[in-house]
Amino acid sequence: MTGALPSMNPTTTAVVTIDLHRGHLDPSVATMPLPTDAAAELTVTAARALDRFRALGIPVIHVVTSYFDVGEISANPWWSTVAGTSATRGNVLRHQLPGSPGLELMSELLAPEDITISTKKRYDSFQATELQFLLETRNIETLLIMGVNTNSCVLATTVAANARDYAAVVLEDCVDTMDRSMHDTALGIIRQAFGWTATAEETLEELRSHRAIIS
């Protein structure tokens, strides 16, 4: 954990999940898969944590990457360069295209009251999505971030949250990456300059303590 967590009021806190979809976590269809064991572990851990956050009344917002076509992906010069190579993002031109089963969130992570944003196009979950609007209309101040990949979408979204003056807390046990050697490095960058990192349990304890104080 990064020192003391910020004071978190359950009424102004939301969970934001990033790309916890079959395109990363279901090895039978994934175009950019995590290792099978890591995908299974992340799915179980995230599902357990989400149930516990919902029990405290914390809203859950899922953000999912979805493209209109290959041209939309290849407009990014880095992605078009690594496409078709052995890089972890080599399948980028086949990732999250219309009709792909990878677009579906892992069913274990969904609840009827959750909100899903399926317009994410780049690493930053705020860019060209409804995320900031949803947060503003719900008076959210603190984001609990979980998802894939730690060193790309999770990192970029945390940086963007920081720039918008949200308190960003990345849940260490609910994030992972295809780039296996970069997980700890990304968490280090986050805690050094952009936000807090903590386990789901540590975060739940802080939320419960705040609720106890105001009860």
C-alpha positions as a Markdown table, in Angstrom:
| # | Residue | x | y | z |
|---|---|---|---|---|
| 1 | Met | 0.0 | 0.0 | 0.0 |
| 2 | Thr | 1.1 | 3.6 | -0.7 |
| 3 | Gly | 1.2 | 5.0 | 2.8 |
| 4 | Ala | -2.1 | 6.2 | 4.2 |
| 5 | Leu | -5.0 | 6.0 | 1.9 |
| 6 | Pro | -7.1 | 9.2 | 1.2 |
| 7 | Ser | -10.2 | 9.5 | 3.3 |
| 8 | Met | -12.9 | 7.8 | 1.3 |
| 9 | Asn | -16.5 | 8.7 | 1.6 |
| 10 | Pro | -18.6 | 5.8 | 0.2 |
| 11 | Thr | -21.1 | 8.3 | -1.2 |
| 12 | Thr | -18.5 | 10.0 | -3.4 |
| 13 | Thr | -16.5 | 6.9 | -4.4 |
| 14 | Ala | -16.9 | 4.7 | -7.4 |
| 15 | Val | -15.2 | 1.6 | -8.8 |
| 16 | Val | -14.0 | 1.9 | -12.4 |
| 17 | Thr | -13.1 | -1.4 | -14.1 |
| 18 | Ile | -11.0 | -1.3 | -17.3 |
| 19 | Asp | -11.2 | -3.9 | -20.0 |
| 20 | Leu | -12.2 | -6.9 | -17.8 |
| 21 | His | -13.6 | -8.5 | -20.9 |
| 22 | Arg | -13.3 | -11.8 | -22.7 |
| 23 | Gly | -10.8 | -10.3 | -25.1 |
| 24 | His | -8.2 | -10.4 | -22.3 |
| 25 | Leu | -9.6 | -12.9 | -19.8 |
| 26 | Asp | -11.2 | -15.8 | -21.7 |
| 27 | Pro | -8.5 | -17.9 | -23.2 |
| 28 | Ser | -11.0 | -19.5 | -25.6 |
| 29 | Val | -11.6 | -16.3 | -27.5 |
| 30 | Ala | -9.1 | -13.7 | -26.3 |
| 31 | Thr | -7.1 | -11.8 | -28.9 |
| 32 | Met | -4.8 | -10.3 | -26.3 |
| 33 | Pro | -4.9 | -12.8 | -23.5 |
| 34 | Leu | -3.4 | -12.8 | -20.1 |
| 35 | Pro | -1.7 | -16.1 | -19.2 |
| 36 | Thr | -4.5 | -18.6 | -18.4 |
| 37 | Asp | -3.8 | -18.8 | -14.7 |
| 38 | Ala | -3.4 | -15.1 | -14.3 |
| 39 | Ala | -6.7 | -14.4 | -16.1 |
| 40 | Ala | -8.6 | -16.9 | -13.9 |
| 41 | Glu | -7.1 | -15.5 | -10.7 |
| 42 | Leu | -7.8 | -11.9 | -11.7 |
| 43 | Thr | -11.4 | -12.8 | -12.6 |
| 44 | Val | -12.1 | -14.5 | -9.3 |
| 45 | Thr | -10.3 | -11.8 | -7.2 |
| 46 | Ala | -12.1 | -8.9 | -9.0 |
| 47 | Ala | -15.5 | -10.6 | -8.8 |
| 48 | Arg | -15.1 | -11.1 | -5.0 |
| 49 | Ala | -14.0 | -7.5 | -4.5 |
| 50 | Leu | -16.8 | -6.1 | -6.6 |
| 51 | Asp | -19.4 | -7.9 | -4.6 |
| 52 | Arg | -18.0 | -6.4 | -1.4 |
| 53 | Phe | -17.9 | -2.9 | -2.8 |
| 54 | Arg | -21.5 | -3.2 | -4.0 |
| 55 | Ala | -22.5 | -4.3 | -0.5 |
| 56 | Leu | -21.2 | -0.9 | 0.7 |
| 57 | Gly | -23.3 | 0.9 | -1.9 |
| 58 | Ile | -20.3 | 1.8 | -4.1 |
| 59 | Pro | -21.3 | 2.1 | -7.8 |
| 60 | Val | -19.5 | 0.1 | -10.3 |
| 61 | Ile | -18.7 | 1.5 | -13.8 |
| 62 | His | -17.2 | -0.9 | -16.4 |
| 63 | Val | -15.2 | 0.6 | -19.3 |
| 64 | Val | -14.8 | -1.7 | -22.3 |
| 65 | Thr | -12.7 | -1.1 | -25.5 |
| 66 | Ser | -14.7 | -1.5 | -28.7 |
| 67 | Tyr | -13.8 | -0.4 | -32.2 |
| 68 | Phe | -15.9 | 0.3 | -35.3 |
| 69 | Asp | -13.3 | -1.1 | -37.7 |
| 70 | Val | -9.6 | -1.9 | -38.3 |
| 71 | Gly | -9.0 | 1.6 | -39.7 |
| 72 | Glu | -9.9 | 3.1 | -36.3 |
| 73 | Ile | -7.3 | 1.0 | -34.7 |
| 74 | Ser | -4.5 | 1.5 | -37.3 |
| 75 | Ala | -4.9 | 5.2 | -37.1 |
| 76 | Asn | -2.6 | 4.9 | -34.0 |
| 77 | Pro | 0.9 | 4.8 | -35.4 |
| 78 | Trp | 2.4 | 2.7 | -32.6 |
| 79 | Trp | -0.3 | 0.0 | -32.9 |
| 80 | Ser | 0.0 | -0.1 | -36.7 |
| 81 | Thr | 3.7 | -0.6 | -36.3 |
| 82 | Val | 3.5 | -3.5 | -33.9 |
| 83 | Ala | 0.5 | -5.2 | -35.7 |
| 84 | Gly | 1.4 | -8.6 | -36.9 |
| 85 | Thr | 4.7 | -8.8 | -34.9 |
| 86 | Ser | 5.5 | -11.0 | -31.9 |
| 87 | Ala | 4.7 | -8.0 | -29.6 |
| 88 | Thr | 2.1 | -8.5 | -26.9 |
| 89 | Arg | -0.1 | -6.2 | -28.9 |
| 90 | Gly | 0.6 | -7.9 | -32.2 |
| 91 | Asn | -3.0 | -8.9 | -32.6 |
| 92 | Val | -4.2 | -5.3 | -32.2 |
| 93 | Leu | -5.9 | -5.2 | -35.6 |
| 94 | Arg | -8.1 | -8.1 | -34.6 |
| 95 | His | -8.8 | -6.9 | -31.1 |
| 96 | Gln | -12.3 | -5.9 | -30.0 |
| 97 | Leu | -13.8 | -5.6 | -33.4 |
| 98 | Pro | -17.6 | -5.7 | -34.1 |
| 99 | Gly | -19.2 | -9.1 | -33.4 |
| 100 | Ser | -16.2 | -10.3 | -31.4 |
| 101 | Pro | -17.0 | -12.4 | -28.3 |
| 102 | Gly | -14.1 | -10.5 | -26.7 |
| 103 | Leu | -16.3 | -7.5 | -26.4 |
| 104 | Glu | -18.3 | -9.2 | -23.6 |
| 105 | Leu | -17.5 | -8.5 | -20.0 |
| 106 | Met | -16.7 | -11.6 | -18.0 |
| 107 | Ser | -20.1 | -12.6 | -16.7 |
| 108 | Glu | -18.8 | -13.1 | -13.1 |
| 109 | Leu | -18.1 | -9.4 | -12.8 |
| 110 | Leu | -21.5 | -8.0 | -13.8 |
| 111 | Ala | -24.4 | -7.1 | -11.6 |
| 112 | Pro | -27.8 | -5.6 | -12.8 |
| 113 | Glu | -27.0 | -2.2 | -11.1 |
| 114 | Asp | -23.6 | -1.8 | -12.8 |
| 115 | Ile | -23.0 | 0.8 | -15.6 |
| 116 | Thr | -21.1 | -0.2 | -18.7 |
| 117 | Ile | -19.4 | 2.2 | -21.1 |
| 118 | Ser | -18.5 | 0.5 | -24.3 |
| 119 | Thr | -16.9 | 3.3 | -26.3 |
| 120 | Lys | -13.3 | 3.2 | -25.2 |
| 121 | Lys | -10.9 | 3.5 | -28.1 |
| 122 | Arg | -7.5 | 4.3 | -26.5 |
| 123 | Tyr | -5.7 | 3.5 | -23.3 |
| 124 | Asp | -7.2 | 6.5 | -21.4 |
| 125 | Ser | -10.7 | 5.5 | -20.3 |
| 126 | Phe | -11.7 | 9.2 | -20.2 |
| 127 | Gln | -10.9 | 10.0 | -23.8 |
| 128 | Ala | -14.0 | 10.2 | -26.0 |
| 129 | Thr | -16.1 | 8.3 | -23.5 |
| 130 | Glu | -19.0 | 9.2 | -21.1 |
| 131 | Leu | -16.9 | 8.4 | -18.0 |
| 132 | Gln | -16.3 | 12.0 | -16.8 |
| 133 | Phe | -19.9 | 12.9 | -17.3 |
| 134 | Leu | -21.1 | 9.9 | -15.2 |
| 135 | Leu | -18.6 | 10.8 | -12.4 |
| 136 | Glu | -19.6 | 14.4 | -12.4 |
| 137 | Thr | -23.4 | 13.8 | -12.3 |
| 138 | Arg | -22.9 | 11.4 | -9.4 |
| 139 | Asn | -20.5 | 13.8 | -7.5 |
| 140 | Ile | -17.7 | 11.2 | -7.5 |
| 141 | Glu | -14.4 | 12.3 | -6.0 |
| 142 | Thr | -12.5 | 9.0 | -5.5 |
| 143 | Leu | -11.9 | 6.3 | -8.1 |
| 144 | Leu | -11.1 | 2.7 | -7.2 |
| 145 | Ile | -9.5 | 1.4 | -10.4 |
| 146 | Met | -9.1 | -2.3 | -11.4 |
| 147 | Gly | -8.5 | -3.9 | -14.8 |
| 148 | Val | -6.1 | -4.7 | -17.6 |
| 149 | Asn | -3.3 | -3.8 | -18.5 |
| 150 | Thr | -1.5 | -2.3 | -15.5 |
| 151 | Asn | 1.1 | -0.6 | -17.6 |
| 152 | Ser | -1.1 | 0.7 | -20.3 |
| 153 | Cys | -4.9 | 1.3 | -19.8 |
| 154 | Val | -4.7 | 1.3 | -16.0 |
| 155 | Leu | -1.7 | 3.6 | -15.9 |
| 156 | Ala | -3.1 | 6.0 | -18.6 |
| 157 | Thr | -6.5 | 6.2 | -16.9 |
| 158 | Thr | -4.9 | 6.8 | -13.5 |
| 159 | Val | -2.8 | 9.6 | -15.0 |
| 160 | Ala | -5.9 | 11.1 | -16.6 |
| 161 | Ala | -7.8 | 10.8 | -13.3 |
| 162 | Asn | -5.0 | 12.6 | -11.5 |
| 163 | Ala | -5.0 | 15.4 | -14.1 |
| 164 | Arg | -8.8 | 15.9 | -13.4 |
| 165 | Asp | -8.2 | 16.1 | -9.7 |
| 166 | Tyr | -9.8 | 12.7 | -8.7 |
| 167 | Ala | -8.2 | 10.7 | -5.9 |
| 168 | Ala | -7.2 | 7.6 | -7.8 |
| 169 | Val | -6.6 | 4.3 | -5.9 |
| 170 | Val | -5.4 | 1.4 | -8.0 |
| 171 | Leu | -6.3 | -2.0 | -6.5 |
| 172 | Glu | -3.1 | -3.9 | -6.6 |
| 173 | Asp | -4.7 | -7.4 | -6.5 |
| 174 | Cys | -7.3 | -6.5 | -9.1 |
| 175 | Val | -5.0 | -5.4 | -11.9 |
| 176 | Asp | -2.7 | -7.4 | -14.2 |
| 177 | Thr | -1.0 | -7.1 | -17.5 |
| 178 | Met | 0.1 | -9.1 | -20.6 |
| 179 | Asp | 3.5 | -7.5 | -20.2 |
| 180 | Arg | 4.5 | -9.6 | -17.2 |
| 181 | Ser | 7.6 | -7.8 | -16.3 |
| 182 | Met | 5.9 | -4.4 | -16.2 |
| 183 | His | 3.3 | -4.9 | -13.6 |
| 184 | Asp | 5.3 | -3.9 | -10.5 |
| 185 | Thr | 7.0 | -1.1 | -12.5 |
| 186 | Ala | 3.6 | 0.4 | -13.5 |
| 187 | Leu | 2.4 | 0.3 | -9.9 |
| 188 | Gly | 5.6 | 2.0 | -8.8 |
| 189 | Ile | 5.1 | 4.8 | -11.3 |
| 190 | Ile | 1.5 | 5.3 | -10.1 |
| 191 | Arg | 2.4 | 5.5 | -6.4 |
| 192 | Gln | 5.3 | 7.7 | -7.1 |
| 193 | Ala | 3.4 | 10.4 | -9.0 |
| 194 | Phe | -0.2 | 9.8 | -9.7 |
| 195 | Gly | -2.2 | 8.1 | -7.0 |
| 196 | Trp | -2.4 | 5.4 | -4.4 |
| 197 | Thr | -2.1 | 1.6 | -4.6 |
| 198 | Ala | -3.7 | -0.8 | -2.2 |
| 199 | Thr | -5.3 | -4.1 | -2.0 |
| 200 | Ala | -9.1 | -4.4 | -2.2 |
| 201 | Glu | -9.2 | -5.4 | 1.5 |
| 202 | Glu | -7.2 | -2.4 | 2.6 |
| 203 | Thr | -9.6 | -0.1 | 0.6 |
| 204 | Leu | -12.7 | -1.8 | 2.0 |
| 205 | Glu | -11.3 | -1.2 | 5.5 |
| 206 | Glu | -10.9 | 2.5 | 4.8 |
| 207 | Leu | -14.4 | 2.8 | 3.4 |
| 208 | Arg | -15.9 | 1.0 | 6.4 |
| 209 | Ser | -14.0 | 3.2 | 8.9 |
| 210 | His | -15.3 | 6.3 | 7.2 |
| 211 | Arg | -18.8 | 5.0 | 7.4 |
| 212 | Ala | -18.4 | 4.1 | 11.1 |
| 213 | Ile | -17.2 | 7.6 | 11.9 |
| 214 | Ile | -20.2 | 9.3 | 10.4 |
| 215 | Ser | -22.7 | 6.8 | 11.7 |
